[in-house]
Amino acid sequence: MDKQKAAVVNVTTALEVPATLGPDPARVVCPSCKAEVVTATKSQASNKTHIYSLVLFLMMCWPCCLIPYCCQSCKDTAHRCPNCNAFVGVFRH
């Protein structure tokens, strides 16, 4: 008698994150806590911000080299779940 063993297979599905994340808070299903939430957003300086500032500095525009850190269009917007603070996605300008 040959006993057959049942194999248990765990299937992991990709988490659905909308491609519509923008600079404003978005309604999503959190990949961590599975709650439907409106994301909390925070602007962050990115590599693009630092490069723009460096270019302005090298062009002898010293008073203007800090402007990219004040412009929202030069920063990335990070989206997080307000319930569990899990990272949902980022919007790059």
C-alpha positions, 0 to 999 in steps of 0.5 A: 500500500502506497500512501499519498501525501497531500501537498500544501501550496501557499499562493501569494497574490500581488497586492493591488495598489492603484496606479492613480496615486497622485499628489493628493490623498487617495482612497485605497485598500491598505496592503497591510491591514486590508482596510479601505482608507484615504492615504496620509501623504507627506512630501519628501525631497528626492534625488531630483530635488537635490540635483536641481539644487546642485545645478542652481548652486553650480550656475552661481545662483546661490540664493536660489539653490534652496528653492527646489526644497520649497516647491512641491513639484520637485518633491515626491509624495509618499502615501501611507495608511493612516491606520497602521502606517504601512507604506502604500506607494509614492508619486513622483512628479 
